[in-house]
Amino acid sequence: MMSELQCYAYNLHGGDDTRIAAKLYQSFLGGSLSTSSEPHSELLLTNGLRIIFSRPSEQCPVTPGTLTLIVDDLKISLPATFQKEVTLPSTMNYCSYLDIWGNRLWLYQGINKPS
């Protein structure tokens, strides 16, 4: 029987200096950097969610990841380093962006937020 599982963090590729990626995400998500170094940085959001940015190594084989956010409006202001990945019909309630490390950011609008 498996123990109850609880999500601890979302892991994203952080490039050569993970402090840069952590500060980029902090610029629009807020929160505080609980750990900040070239190979490993952690962004702790006010709701308790932790995003870990790692530099690929033999001990830590990080690949680009995906972060999905629920938003009130898809027209949020993201840093210019995010490239809109797909142009979807304006009737769709989601869009996708890629950061410079290949991580995908999905934005969903108008779905029920977790309570």
Helices and strands as residue ranges (DSSP letters): E 9-13, H 18-29, E 32-36, E 40-44, E 50-54, E 66-71, E 83-84, E 94-98, E 104-109
